[in-house]
C-alpha cells in the first residue's frame, strides 16, 4: 500500500479524530473540491448538494459557479487536472496531455481492454440505439451473442425495451458506465460517423391497461411492463433473440 493511499484511508476512516469544520467557515469551492477528490464516479448536482448540505433550490447554479472558480484557479496555478461535466455529474479529470503517463501507470489493465469485435459492436449500439441484435449482426455480418453478453456483464450496454417487430426482440442501448468510461456527457457527444446514423425507432412499451379492466388484468399488465423495462445486464440472455433451429 502506498503512502498516499494510507493517508487518504486514514483521513476517511471512522476512527479518525478530525472534527468537521463548520460549513460557514469553509468556502463552497473548497468543499466541492474535497468531495470530488473523494469519489471515483461523476456526482450529479443533487447528490453534491446533499453531501455539501446546501439547499436543493438553486444548488446547481451555485455548484457550477464554484466549479468554474476552481477550474480558473487550476488553470492559473498550472494544475494537472480540472473538474468536468461527465455522464450527468461532475468529476475531477486529469488533463489530456498527461494521458500517456497514466497509460503507463495502468499498463497492467491492458488485458481487460475490449476486443476489436466488442468495440465494433459497442460502436454500433452507441450510434444506432435503440437497436436489436439482428440489426447488429446484419451490420457486422457475424453472430454477436457472446460479444453482447460480455458488454452486458461490463455494464457498458443494457436492455432498454423491446421492438415492435415480430416476437418483440430486445432493444439494446448504452449505459451511464459507457459515458463514464469514454468521457462523454451524453450519447449526442459522439462524433458523426457515416453509415452509423441514429435509429428512428422508439423503444416498445406495453399500452396502459384501460380503467375498466379488472384488477387481475391490470396486475398482468404491470408484470408485462416490469419484464420489458428490465435493465439488469445480467438477467437477459442475448441468445434469446436468436431463432432456434427445428
VOGU-3710 file (C-alpha; in Angstrom, 3 decimals, decimal comma):
1> xxxxxxxxxx> 0,000/0,000/0,000  1,377/3,409/-0,958  1,895/6,273/1,459  -0,694/8,314/-0,472  -3,314/5,575/-0,141  -2,570/5,200/3,566  -3,019/8,927/4,118  -6,335/9,020/2,265  -7,679/5,926/4,022  -6,655/7,305/7,415
11> xxxxxxxxxx> -8,357/10,631/6,740  -11,569/8,883/5,666  -11,575/6,320/8,472  -14,433/6,453/11,023  -11,751/6,291/13,740  -10,051/9,463/12,519  -10,172/12,128/15,249  -10,548/15,159/12,965  -13,736/17,153/13,510  -15,778/18,541/10,639
21> xxxxxxxxxx> -15,200/22,246/10,147  -18,473/24,253/10,116  -19,606/24,905/6,541  -19,822/28,619/7,246  -16,050/28,688/7,819  -15,106/26,893/4,586  -15,654/28,357/1,088  -18,021/26,353/-1,107  -15,215/25,882/-3,643  -13,063/24,095/-1,064
31> xxxxxxxxxx> -15,909/21,815/-0,002  -16,795/20,937/-3,605  -13,145/20,156/-4,330  -12,852/17,910/-1,264  -15,949/15,921/-2,221  -14,854/15,490/-5,849  -11,435/14,287/-4,701  -13,137/11,608/-2,638  -15,180/9,994/-5,419  -14,336/7,796/-8,381
41> xxxxxxxxxx> -17,665/8,429/-10,106  -19,307/11,574/-11,505  -21,540/13,217/-8,880  -24,825/14,804/-10,037  -25,759/18,241/-8,711  -28,455/16,768/-6,463  -26,027/14,371/-4,794  -23,387/17,088/-4,399  -25,944/19,388/-2,793  -26,944/16,619/-0,389
51> xxxxxxxxxx> -23,354/15,905/0,643  -22,463/19,589/0,910  -25,558/20,335/2,946  -26,864/23,135/0,736  -30,470/23,752/-0,273  -31,591/21,954/-3,424  -33,173/25,118/-4,799  -30,502/26,960/-6,737  -27,875/24,330/-5,842  -26,956/23,547/-9,457
61> xxxxxxxxxx> -26,188/27,205/-10,159  -24,084/27,570/-7,000  -22,178/24,354/-7,682  -21,466/25,337/-11,288  -20,163/28,735/-10,170  -17,918/27,078/-7,571  -16,538/24,638/-10,143  -15,877/27,421/-12,651  -13,949/29,241/-9,922  -11,969/26,075/-9,147
71> xxxxxxxxxx> -11,108/25,494/-12,811  -9,957/29,088/-13,175  -7,714/28,619/-10,151  -6,384/25,317/-11,509  -5,538/26,946/-14,837  -3,786/29,904/-13,217  -1,667/27,664/-10,994  -0,845/25,111/-13,711  -2,596/22,145/-12,082  -2,765/18,861/-13,986
81> xxxxxxxxxx> -6,499/18,354/-13,552  -9,840/20,137/-13,759  -13,493/19,483/-12,935  -15,583/18,433/-15,913  -19,215/17,601/-16,594  -19,345/13,862/-17,244  -22,229/11,371/-17,519  -24,674/13,717/-15,842  -22,373/14,669/-12,976  -19,104/16,376/-12,011
91> xxxxxxxxxx> -15,718/14,691/-11,729  -12,071/15,704/-11,427  -10,215/14,602/-14,562  -6,539/14,689/-15,483  -5,642/16,992/-18,377  -5,355/15,061/-21,691  -1,660/15,961/-22,007  -0,899/13,615/-19,109  -2,767/10,684/-20,635  0,419/8,813/-21,667
101> xxxxxxxxxx> 1,722/8,943/-18,082  -1,467/7,410/-16,726  -1,463/4,829/-19,512  1,958/3,624/-18,349  0,770/3,627/-14,742  -2,182/1,407/-15,573  -0,476/-0,770/-18,151  -1,384/-3,842/-16,117  -5,026/-3,231/-17,005  -4,478/-3,710/-20,727
111> xxxxxxxxxx> -5,668/-7,298/-20,582  -9,128/-6,104/-19,606  -9,481/-3,908/-22,676  -12,294/-4,579/-25,107  -11,549/-6,731/-28,124  -11,918/-5,251/-31,636  -15,164/-7,207/-32,049  -16,521/-5,807/-28,783  -15,508/-2,255/-29,718  -17,181/-2,593/-33,112
121> xxxxxxxxxx> -20,375/-3,951/-31,548  -20,364/-1,240/-28,874  -19,926/1,467/-31,522  -22,897/0,141/-33,495  -25,069/0,123/-30,380  -23,914/3,596/-29,317  -24,736/5,173/-32,675  -27,854/3,201/-33,628  -29,510/2,752/-30,228  -32,065/1,510/-29,544
131> xxxxxxxxxx> -31,140/-1,467/-31,723  -31,986/-5,175/-31,839  -29,437/-7,959/-32,059  -30,454/-8,920/-35,612  -29,596/-5,416/-36,845  -26,209/-5,503/-35,115  -25,420/-8,838/-36,757  -26,624/-7,560/-40,147  -24,155/-4,668/-39,922  -21,247/-6,782/-38,631
141> xxxxxxxxxx> -22,007/-9,836/-40,761  -21,382/-12,271/-37,898  -23,165/-13,557/-34,792  -22,632/-11,340/-31,752  -24,314/-13,208/-28,890  -21,108/-13,798/-26,932  -19,855/-10,262/-27,540  -23,175/-8,795/-26,407  -23,070/-10,880/-23,257  -19,621/-9,508/-22,450
151> xxxxxxxxxx> -20,770/-5,913/-22,937  -23,754/-6,545/-20,673  -21,508/-8,016/-17,978  -19,239/-4,968/-18,156  -22,351/-2,782/-17,812  -21,497/-0,821/-20,934  -24,755/-1,948/-22,551  -28,235/-2,616/-21,146  -31,704/-3,694/-22,260  -33,758/-0,548/-22,905
161> xxxxxxxxxx> -37,033/-2,099/-24,076  -38,500/-4,290/-26,806  -39,015/-3,602/-30,508  -42,352/-3,785/-32,305  -41,042/-6,408/-34,747  -42,404/-9,956/-34,674  -41,537/-11,567/-31,358  -40,715/-8,175/-29,839  -36,939/-8,724/-29,683  -34,927/-6,910/-27,032
171> xxxxxxxxxx> -33,545/-3,457/-27,732  -30,018/-2,575/-26,636  -28,611/0,802/-25,626  -25,617/2,223/-23,780  -25,358/2,946/-20,052  -24,025/5,676/-17,772  -20,964/3,484/-17,297  -20,365/3,739/-21,058  -20,478/7,542/-20,829  -18,132/7,475/-17,848
181> xxxxxxxxxx> -15,593/5,162/-19,493  -15,462/7,134/-22,741  -15,612/10,585/-21,156  -18,952/11,665/-22,637  -21,679/13,816/-21,124  -24,336/12,177/-23,327  -24,554/9,952/-26,456  -25,068/13,096/-28,547  -21,409/13,970/-27,897  -20,304/11,096/-30,145
191> xxxxxxxxxx> -18,604/12,316/-33,348  -20,597/11,824/-36,545  -19,764/8,617/-38,436  -21,065/7,981/-41,951  -23,200/4,841/-42,094  -23,993/4,859/-38,381  -26,821/7,372/-38,247  -29,040/7,265/-35,130  -32,029/4,936/-35,222  -35,512/6,421/-35,591
201> xxxxxxxxxx> -37,035/3,574/-33,590  -38,607/4,262/-30,213  -38,415/1,540/-27,536  -41,569/-0,579/-27,352  -43,638/-0,237/-24,214  -46,911/-2,031/-23,343  -50,026/0,127/-23,549  -51,519/1,066/-20,162  -54,458/-1,084/-19,111  -57,900/0,565/-19,594
211> xxxxxxxxxx> -59,504/1,757/-16,357  -62,485/-0,567/-16,923  -60,350/-3,694/-16,790  -60,394/-5,915/-13,750  -57,778/-5,714/-11,037  -56,348/-9,019/-12,198  -55,884/-7,741/-15,769  -54,201/-4,585/-14,512  -51,839/-6,706/-12,434  -50,933/-8,708/-15,515
221> xxxxxxxxxx> -50,204/-5,538/-17,472  -47,910/-4,411/-14,652  -45,997/-7,671/-14,835  -45,515/-7,216/-18,587  -44,244/-3,684/-18,022  -41,776/-4,866/-15,382  -40,462/-7,521/-17,740  -39,946/-5,189/-20,693  -38,343/-2,451/-18,601  -35,664/-4,772/-17,227
231> xxxxxxxxxx> -32,269/-3,084/-17,244  -30,233/-5,535/-15,192  -27,497/-6,526/-17,668  -27,007/-9,892/-16,024  -30,614/-11,063/-16,401  -31,438/-11,297/-20,123  -29,679/-13,764/-22,377  -28,591/-12,154/-25,671  -29,088/-15,522/-27,347  -32,793/-15,358/-26,524
241> xxxxxx> -33,389/-13,214/-29,610  -31,790/-15,755/-31,925  -34,202/-18,080/-33,807  -33,963/-21,682/-32,710  -33,490/-24,496/-35,127  -36,151/-27,143/-35,570
//
